[in-house]
């Protein structure tokens, strides 16, 4: 299965599975519908028979009830006559009770006053208890809200920790994807036919999207004789053919290149030398990589060989403090090669797995600085002839085509083993990876997809392509 097919399966596979489940459910419901109607009819017939039976039963019970009501009427008249006689007798006795009632009223008034006082005391007590209960409930609710907020914060952190590698790529390449997608959609919307103007404008679009001049030219040349393109009848079909070609070039450009970081179990240490211009993100990349390697159970040491940039040593020392990793430093303005010598010696003596070396930023066209880099490499090989295992050029991905030019020039003067692309999340120039893979014989080994420590990811060609091209096919 080609990379383009893998991308389509990854993007649409879940939707197809959900559609199949929905169709199966509809078939089951369709089959069950006649059975349910039959059951409902049978239940209606049973209810009708029961209602007829109850009606007959009630009719039979009505006749005895009429006789009972007649007898009850006669008894009621006799009872009323008896009550009138008793009332006359009681009226005669009531006059004798008046005097006794006056004495009783005085005592009742005193009892009522005492009862009112007791009721007022009870109401005050209940009111105080209600206020205390309300205050306790408010305190409990406040604590509950605080706890819910704390739980939600913990849940968000847990969700971030559970973020998949593909989610990280999608988030890091979101700006590039939206920018490239918007340009491509606008381009296809204005064209009515595939002619020479179509190919010229497509080439300009790809160059503007940091795909690179050589890659853009190669793509348009291969598309001119593309039968699928000529048979495309809609803008969506046209766009899919172009994206499929881009993915094909991207896939072929990575063939034969190992994007994993080199590691020799017998080498103590494995030395990684990081180079690049100022501001590319070398020190930050080293700090993030050190944390990841240490968390994987490996022993790590860092060397602060950038002795010229103000704050560079302090920055790496701070990363070491956060990561719990030892950092070898030298005196201010010390010879970088001497600091590297000390770091390699200590790492070898302690049997460290990884030694990460930070170097000063340098322009690729400055001969004296490039010679200094060569001196650092020779210093490492005096102690460890087979090292460094990796010489990684750190490139600021937000510079687009400038990053490609830097890589080409650095590779001429220093034998690089791989590239690190940083800051891809902060720009829309992630398309430069297409140019680098197609135009250089160097693999991309690490990519920076965000500011968090975990956002430094191993380069995965398939996940990168999905993040870059999703929504376009």
C-alpha positions as CSV (number, residue, x, y, z in Angstrom):
1,X,0.0,0.0,0.0
2,X,1.4,3.4,-1.1
3,X,1.7,6.4,1.2
4,X,-1.2,8.1,-0.5
5,X,-3.5,5.1,0.1
6,X,-2.4,5.0,3.8
7,X,-3.3,8.7,4.2
8,X,-6.7,8.1,2.7
9,X,-7.3,5.1,4.9
10,X,-6.2,7.0,8.0
11,X,-8.4,10.0,7.2
12,X,-11.5,8.1,5.9
13,X,-11.2,4.6,7.4
14,X,-13.0,5.5,10.6
15,X,-15.9,7.2,8.7
16,X,-16.4,4.2,6.5
17,X,-16.5,1.8,9.5
18,X,-19.1,4.1,11.2
19,X,-21.2,4.1,8.0
20,X,-21.1,0.3,7.7
21,X,-22.3,0.0,11.4
22,X,-25.1,2.5,10.7
23,X,-26.3,0.5,7.6
24,X,-26.2,-2.8,9.5
25,X,-28.4,-1.2,12.3
26,X,-30.9,0.0,9.8
27,X,-31.2,-3.4,8.2
28,X,-31.8,-5.0,11.6
29,X,-34.5,-2.4,12.4
30,X,-36.2,-3.0,9.0
31,X,-36.3,-6.8,9.6
32,X,-37.8,-6.4,13.1
33,X,-40.5,-3.9,12.1
34,X,-43.1,-6.5,10.8
35,X,-42.6,-8.7,13.9
36,X,-43.1,-5.6,16.2
37,X,-46.4,-4.8,14.3
38,X,-47.7,-8.3,14.7
39,X,-47.0,-8.2,18.5
40,X,-48.8,-4.9,18.8
41,X,-51.9,-6.2,17.0
42,X,-52.0,-9.3,19.3
43,X,-51.7,-7.1,22.4
44,X,-54.6,-4.9,21.2
45,X,-56.9,-7.9,20.8
46,X,-56.1,-9.1,24.3
47,X,-56.9,-5.7,25.8
48,X,-60.2,-5.5,23.9
49,X,-61.4,-9.0,25.3
50,X,-60.4,-7.9,28.8
51,X,-62.4,-4.7,28.6
52,X,-65.6,-6.6,27.4
53,X,-65.3,-9.0,30.3
54,X,-64.9,-6.2,32.9
55,X,-68.0,-4.4,31.5
56,X,-70.2,-7.5,32.0
57,X,-68.9,-8.0,35.5
58,X,-69.8,-4.3,36.4
59,X,-73.3,-4.7,35.0
60,X,-74.0,-7.7,37.2
61,X,-72.9,-5.9,40.3
62,X,-75.1,-2.8,39.7
63,X,-78.5,-4.4,40.7
64,X,-77.7,-5.4,44.4
65,X,-76.1,-1.9,44.9
66,X,-79.5,-0.2,44.1
67,X,-81.2,-2.2,46.8
68,X,-78.6,-1.2,49.4
69,X,-79.0,2.5,48.6
70,X,-82.8,2.4,49.1
71,X,-82.4,0.8,52.6
72,X,-79.7,3.4,53.5
73,X,-82.1,6.3,52.7
74,X,-84.7,5.0,55.3
75,X,-82.2,4.6,58.0
76,X,-80.9,8.2,57.4
77,X,-84.3,9.8,58.0
78,X,-84.7,8.0,61.3
79,X,-81.2,9.1,62.4
80,X,-82.0,12.8,61.7
81,X,-85.1,12.7,64.0
82,X,-83.1,11.2,66.8
83,X,-80.4,13.9,66.5
84,X,-83.0,16.7,66.8
85,X,-84.3,15.4,70.1
86,X,-80.9,15.2,71.5
87,X,-80.1,18.8,70.5
88,X,-83.2,20.1,72.5
89,X,-81.9,18.3,75.6
90,X,-78.4,19.8,75.3
91,X,-79.8,23.4,74.8
92,X,-81.4,23.2,78.3
93,X,-78.1,22.1,79.9
94,X,-75.9,24.7,78.2
95,X,-77.1,27.6,80.4
96,X,-75.8,25.8,83.5
97,X,-72.3,25.7,81.9
98,X,-71.8,29.4,81.3
99,X,-70.5,30.3,84.8
100,X,-67.9,27.5,84.7
101,X,-66.6,28.5,81.3
102,X,-65.7,32.1,82.5
103,X,-63.2,30.7,85.1
104,X,-61.8,28.3,82.6
105,X,-61.1,31.2,80.0
106,X,-58.7,33.0,82.4
107,X,-56.6,29.9,82.9
108,X,-56.6,29.2,79.1
109,X,-55.4,32.8,78.4
110,X,-52.3,32.3,80.6
111,X,-51.6,29.0,79.1
112,X,-51.8,30.5,75.6
113,X,-49.3,33.3,76.5
114,X,-46.8,30.7,77.8
115,X,-47.3,28.6,74.7
116,X,-46.6,31.7,72.5
117,X,-43.4,32.4,74.3
118,X,-42.3,28.8,73.9
119,X,-43.1,28.9,70.2
120,X,-41.1,32.1,69.7
121,X,-38.1,30.6,71.5
122,X,-38.5,27.5,69.3
123,X,-38.7,29.6,66.1
124,X,-35.6,31.6,67.0
125,X,-33.8,28.3,67.7
126,X,-34.9,26.8,64.4
127,X,-33.9,30.1,62.6
128,X,-30.4,29.9,64.0
129,X,-30.0,26.3,63.1
130,X,-31.2,27.0,59.6
131,X,-28.7,29.9,59.2
132,X,-25.9,27.6,60.5
133,X,-27.0,24.9,58.0
134,X,-27.1,27.3,55.1
135,X,-23.6,28.6,55.9
136,X,-22.3,25.1,56.1
137,X,-23.9,24.3,52.8
138,X,-22.4,27.4,51.2
139,X,-18.9,26.4,52.5
140,X,-19.4,22.9,51.2
141,X,-20.5,24.1,47.8
142,X,-17.5,26.5,47.6
143,X,-15.2,23.6,48.5
144,X,-17.0,21.4,45.9
145,X,-16.5,24.1,43.2
146,X,-12.9,24.4,44.0
147,X,-12.4,20.6,43.9
148,X,-14.3,20.4,40.6
149,X,-12.0,23.1,39.2
150,X,-8.9,21.2,40.4
151,X,-10.3,18.0,39.0
152,X,-11.0,19.6,35.6
153,X,-7.4,21.0,35.6
154,X,-6.0,17.5,36.3
155,X,-8.2,16.1,33.6
156,X,-7.0,18.6,31.0
157,X,-3.4,17.8,32.0
158,X,-4.1,14.0,31.7
159,X,-5.7,14.6,28.3
160,X,-2.7,16.5,27.1
161,X,-0.5,13.6,28.4
162,X,-2.6,11.1,26.5
163,X,-2.4,13.1,23.2
164,X,-1.4,10.7,20.4
165,X,1.5,11.3,18.1
166,X,-0.9,11.9,15.2
167,X,-2.7,14.5,17.2
168,X,0.6,16.2,18.0
169,X,1.5,16.3,14.3
170,X,-2.0,17.6,13.3
171,X,-1.8,20.4,15.9
172,X,1.8,21.3,14.9
173,X,1.0,21.5,11.2
174,X,-2.4,23.1,11.5
175,X,-1.2,26.5,10.2
176,X,0.7,25.0,7.3
177,X,-2.3,22.8,6.4
178,X,-4.8,25.7,6.5
179,X,-2.6,28.0,4.5
180,X,-1.7,25.5,1.9
181,X,-5.3,24.2,1.7
182,X,-6.7,27.8,1.3
183,X,-4.2,28.6,-1.5
184,X,-4.9,25.3,-3.3
185,X,-8.7,25.8,-3.1
186,X,-8.5,29.3,-4.3
187,X,-6.2,28.2,-7.2
188,X,-8.6,25.5,-8.4
189,X,-11.7,27.6,-8.0
190,X,-10.5,30.1,-10.7
191,X,-9.5,27.6,-13.4
192,X,-11.9,26.2,-16.0
193,X,-9.4,24.2,-18.1
194,X,-6.0,22.5,-17.8
195,X,-3.8,24.5,-20.1
196,X,-0.3,26.0,-20.0
197,X,-1.4,28.9,-17.8
198,X,-2.7,26.3,-15.3
199,X,0.8,24.7,-15.0
200,X,2.6,28.0,-14.7
201,X,0.3,29.3,-12.0
202,X,0.5,25.9,-10.2
203,X,4.3,26.1,-10.1
204,X,4.2,29.6,-8.7
205,X,1.7,28.5,-6.0
206,X,4.0,25.6,-4.9
207,X,7.1,27.9,-4.7
208,X,5.1,30.4,-2.6
209,X,4.1,27.5,-0.4
210,X,7.8,26.7,0.3
211,X,7.7,23.4,-1.6
212,X,10.9,24.5,-3.3
213,X,11.7,25.5,-6.9
214,X,13.1,22.1,-8.0
215,X,10.2,20.2,-6.4
216,X,7.6,22.6,-8.0
217,X,9.2,22.3,-11.4
218,X,9.5,18.5,-11.1
219,X,5.8,18.2,-10.1
220,X,4.4,20.4,-12.9
221,X,6.6,18.6,-15.5
222,X,5.3,15.2,-14.4
223,X,1.7,16.5,-14.4
224,X,1.8,17.7,-18.0
225,X,1.5,14.2,-19.3
226,X,-0.7,12.9,-16.5
227,X,-3.7,11.2,-18.0
228,X,-5.7,11.4,-14.8
229,X,-5.3,15.2,-14.8
230,X,-6.7,15.5,-18.3
231,X,-9.7,13.2,-17.5
232,X,-10.5,15.1,-14.3
233,X,-14.0,16.5,-14.5
234,X,-14.3,18.5,-11.3
235,X,-12.1,20.7,-9.1
236,X,-12.0,18.1,-6.4
237,X,-10.7,15.4,-8.8
238,X,-8.2,17.9,-10.2
239,X,-6.9,18.7,-6.7
240,X,-6.7,15.0,-5.7
241,X,-4.5,14.3,-8.7
242,X,-2.1,17.1,-7.7
243,X,-2.0,16.1,-4.1
244,X,-1.4,12.5,-5.0
245,X,1.6,13.6,-7.1
246,X,2.9,15.7,-4.2
247,X,2.6,12.7,-1.8
248,X,4.4,10.5,-4.4
249,X,7.3,12.9,-4.7
250,X,7.5,13.2,-0.9
251,X,7.4,9.4,-0.4
252,X,10.1,8.8,-3.0
253,X,12.3,11.5,-1.6
254,X,12.5,9.6,1.7
255,X,13.4,6.2,0.3
256,X,16.7,4.8,1.5
257,X,16.9,7.4,4.3
258,X,16.9,6.3,8.0
259,X,15.1,9.0,10.0
260,X,15.8,7.3,13.4
261,X,18.6,8.6,15.6
262,X,21.7,6.5,15.5
263,X,22.5,4.6,18.7
264,X,25.3,2.1,19.4
265,X,24.8,0.1,22.6
266,X,28.5,-0.5,22.9
267,X,29.5,3.1,22.5
268,X,29.8,4.9,25.9
269,X,28.9,7.6,25.1
270,X,27.0,8.2,21.8
271,X,27.9,11.8,20.9
272,X,25.4,14.0,19.2
273,X,26.8,17.3,17.9
274,X,24.2,20.1,17.2
275,X,25.1,22.9,14.7
276,X,23.2,25.7,13.1
277,X,22.7,29.5,13.0
278,X,21.8,31.6,16.0
279,X,18.1,31.5,16.9
280,X,17.3,28.1,15.2
281,X,16.6,26.4,18.6
282,X,19.7,24.3,19.2
283,X,19.8,24.7,23.0
284,X,16.1,24.2,23.4
285,X,16.2,21.1,21.2
286,X,19.1,19.6,23.3
287,X,17.2,20.3,26.5
288,X,14.0,18.6,25.3
289,X,15.9,15.6,23.8
290,X,17.8,15.2,27.1
291,X,14.6,15.0,29.0
292,X,13.2,12.4,26.6
293,X,16.3,10.2,26.6
294,X,16.5,10.3,30.4
295,X,12.9,9.4,30.8
296,X,13.5,6.4,28.6
297,X,16.0,5.1,31.2
298,X,19.2,6.2,29.5
299,X,22.0,8.2,31.2
300,X,22.6,11.6,29.6
301,X,25.1,14.4,29.9
302,X,25.2,17.8,28.1
303,X,28.1,20.0,27.1
304,X,27.7,23.8,27.0
305,X,30.2,24.5,24.2
306,X,28.5,27.7,23.1
307,X,30.8,30.0,25.0
308,X,30.3,33.1,22.9
309,X,26.5,33.8,23.1
310,X,25.5,35.7,26.2
311,X,23.3,33.5,28.4
312,X,23.8,30.3,26.3
313,X,25.6,28.4,29.1
314,X,23.1,29.6,31.7
315,X,20.2,28.5,29.5
316,X,21.6,24.9,29.1
317,X,22.4,24.7,32.8
318,X,18.8,25.6,33.5
319,X,17.6,22.8,31.2
320,X,20.0,20.5,33.0
321,X,18.4,21.4,36.4
322,X,14.9,20.8,35.0
323,X,15.8,17.5,33.4
324,X,18.0,16.3,36.2
325,X,21.0,16.0,33.8
326,X,24.6,16.9,34.4
327,X,25.9,19.8,32.3
328,X,29.7,20.3,31.6
329,X,30.7,24.0,31.4
330,X,33.9,26.0,31.0
331,X,35.0,29.5,31.8
332,X,33.5,32.5,30.1
333,X,34.9,32.9,26.5
334,X,36.7,29.6,26.8
335,X,37.8,27.7,23.8
336,X,34.8,25.6,22.8
337,X,37.0,22.6,21.9
338,X,38.5,22.5,25.4
339,X,35.0,22.4,26.9
340,X,34.0,19.5,24.6
341,X,37.2,17.7,25.4
342,X,36.4,17.8,29.1
343,X,32.8,16.7,28.5
344,X,33.8,13.7,26.3
345,X,36.4,12.7,28.9
346,X,33.9,12.7,31.8
347,X,31.2,11.0,29.8
348,X,33.6,8.2,28.8
349,X,34.8,7.8,32.4
350,X,31.3,7.6,33.8
351,X,30.0,5.3,31.0
352,X,27.2,7.7,29.9
353,X,24.9,6.6,27.2
354,X,24.3,9.9,25.4
355,X,26.5,13.1,25.3
356,X,24.7,16.1,23.7
357,X,27.0,18.9,22.6
358,X,25.7,22.5,22.1
359,X,27.8,24.7,19.8
360,X,27.8,28.4,19.0
361,X,25.6,29.7,16.2
362,X,27.5,30.2,13.0
363,X,26.7,31.2,9.5
364,X,27.6,28.6,6.9
365,X,29.6,31.2,4.8
366,X,31.9,32.2,7.6
367,X,35.1,30.1,7.0
368,X,36.7,30.6,10.4
369,X,33.6,29.6,12.3
370,X,33.2,26.5,10.1
371,X,36.8,25.6,10.8
372,X,36.2,25.9,14.5
373,X,33.4,23.3,14.1
374,X,35.8,21.0,12.3
375,X,38.2,21.5,15.3
376,X,35.5,20.4,17.7
377,X,34.8,17.3,15.7
378,X,38.6,16.4,15.6
379,X,38.7,16.9,19.4
380,X,35.9,14.3,19.9
381,X,37.6,11.8,17.7
382,X,40.9,12.0,19.7
383,X,39.1,10.3,22.5
384,X,36.4,8.5,20.6
385,X,37.5,7.7,17.0
386,X,34.1,6.5,15.9
387,X,32.2,9.5,17.2
388,X,30.2,11.7,16.8
389,X,27.3,9.3,16.0
390,X,25.2,12.2,14.8
391,X,25.9,15.7,13.5
392,X,22.5,17.3,13.4
393,X,21.8,20.6,11.7
394,X,19.0,22.5,13.5
395,X,16.9,24.6,11.2
396,X,14.2,27.1,12.0
397,X,11.2,25.7,10.0
398,X,9.5,29.2,10.0
399,X,12.2,30.5,7.6
400,X,10.9,28.4,4.8
401,X,13.2,28.3,1.8
402,X,16.1,29.9,3.8
403,X,16.2,26.7,5.9
404,X,16.7,24.7,2.7
405,X,19.5,27.0,1.5
406,X,21.2,26.7,5.0
407,X,21.0,22.9,4.8
408,X,22.6,22.8,1.4
409,X,25.5,25.1,2.4
410,X,26.1,23.4,5.7
411,X,26.2,20.0,4.1
412,X,29.0,21.2,1.7
413,X,31.3,22.3,4.6
414,X,30.4,19.8,7.3
415,X,29.4,16.2,6.9
416,X,25.9,16.2,8.3
417,X,24.0,13.1,9.3
418,X,20.5,14.5,9.7
419,X,18.3,17.5,10.2
420,X,16.1,18.9,13.0
421,X,13.2,21.2,12.0
422,X,12.0,23.4,14.8
423,X,9.1,25.9,15.2
424,X,6.8,24.3,12.6
425,X,3.8,25.0,14.8
426,X,4.3,28.8,14.7
427,X,4.4,29.2,11.0
428,X,2.7,28.1,7.7
429,X,6.0,27.0,6.1
430,X,6.0,23.3,6.9
431,X,5.9,22.6,3.2
432,X,9.7,23.0,3.3
433,X,9.9,19.4,4.4
434,X,8.8,18.4,0.9
435,X,11.7,20.3,-0.6
436,X,14.2,19.0,1.9
437,X,13.2,15.3,1.4
438,X,13.2,15.7,-2.4
439,X,16.2,17.9,-3.0
440,X,18.7,16.7,-0.3
441,X,20.3,13.4,0.5
442,X,19.7,14.0,4.2
443,X,16.9,12.6,6.5
444,X,14.8,14.7,8.8
445,X,15.2,13.1,12.2
446,X,13.4,15.4,14.7
447,X,10.7,17.9,14.3
448,X,9.5,20.6,16.8
449,X,5.7,20.7,16.8
450,X,5.2,23.0,19.9
451,X,6.6,24.6,22.9
452,X,6.1,21.8,25.4
453,X,8.9,19.3,26.2
454,X,7.0,16.4,24.6
455,X,6.5,18.4,21.4
456,X,9.9,17.4,20.1
457,X,9.0,14.3,18.0
458,X,10.8,11.7,16.0
459,X,10.1,12.4,12.4
460,X,7.4,10.1,11.0
461,X,6.9,10.6,7.2
462,X,3.4,9.1,7.2
463,X,2.1,11.1,10.2
464,X,3.7,14.3,8.8
465,X,2.0,13.7,5.4
466,X,-1.4,13.2,7.1
467,X,-1.0,16.3,9.1
468,X,0.1,18.3,6.0
469,X,-2.5,17.0,3.5
470,X,-5.6,16.2,5.5
471,X,-8.6,18.1,4.3
472,X,-7.1,18.4,0.8
473,X,-8.2,14.9,-0.3
